[in-house]
């Protein structure tokens, strides 16, 4: 059974850090591009960061220099390290796995940045 399970969300003050993890199972993780998306109520889900099978990364402009995505194919995990968090980073964060037209989603983890 394919599963993507996110963890690591929570409440953090502005300027703080959080580390989101996504544990994957039930598919050949190394073959899939992995991404983190986020969504706030009433808005479209947006791509935050992605990492290709070969390790190439891509970030949305608003998180460049603050967030880092990485993957460990041996552990079937993808991590989003988030530093210098801002209130506008508050959202539900979702892990995504994609191989051609196949897309899988986790259930999401809430990140709240507030003083």
Secondary structure, DSSP 8 states (H G I E B T S, - for coil): --EEEEE--EEE-TT--EEEEEEEESS-GGGSEEEEEEE-TTS--EEEEEE-TT--EEE-GGGTTTEEEEEETTTTEEEEEE-S--GGG-EEEEEEEEETTEEEE---EEEEE--
